[in-house]
Amino acid sequence: MAQKQYNVIGMSCEHCAASIREGVSEVAGVSEVVVDVAAKSVTVHGTDLDDGRLRAAIVEAGYGIADTVAA
């Protein structure tokens, strides 16, 4: 199983987290989305994760991405 982590700009509450979780969950291959509002991070678990689509889902939810760490 693959994992990707994103540091999100503009996420400040559980409503923000829910919006991101919903959008990212719809990307093919995603099996779990863990959002940490305090750390402003999103960790995605799954198979054959497409970085571009994951980033697009976060941006489409209305947030920016500071950087990416692939684990």
N, C-alpha and C positions, 0 to 999 in steps of 0.2 A: 504494500500500500504506500502510495506517495503522500507527501505533505508539503504544503506551501504556506508561508506566513506573510501577511501584509500588515504594514503599519498604516493606519487609516487616519486621514486628516478630516476633522470636522465631526467626528463621532463623539457625542457627549451624553447619551442617555440610552435607556433600554429600547425606546422607540427606534432610535437610530440602529441599534444592534439588530432589532427584528427586521427592519427593512433590508439591511445587508444580508442577514441570514437567509431571508426569503429569496432574494435575487441570486445569491451565490449557489443556493441549493438547487436551483434550476439548471445549472451548468452540467453538461454531460460528464459522467465519471465521479461526481461528488457524492461521497457517502456520509460525510459529517462536516458541519461548520461550527467552529467554536469561536465565539466573539467575546472579547474581554474589553469592556467599555473603559475601565480604569487604565488599562495598559494601551488602549486605542489600537488593539491588534485583532486580526482575524486569522485563524488557522484553519486551513482546509485540508481534509483527508479524503483520499479517493484513489482511483486508478486512471491513468492516462490523463492527468490534469492538464488543461490547456491554459497556460499563464495569461495569454491575451484575453481569453473569454472570461477568466476569473477577474482580471483587472477591469474589463468592460462592465461586468455585473456590479462591481463596487462603485464605479463611476456612474453608471446608470441609476444606482440607488441614491446618488447625489453627494458622494464623498470622494475625496482625493486619496492618493496613495503616496506615502512618503518614500518608501523603499520596499524591497522584497528580499526575503531570506528564504531560500529553498533548503529544506532539511531532508 
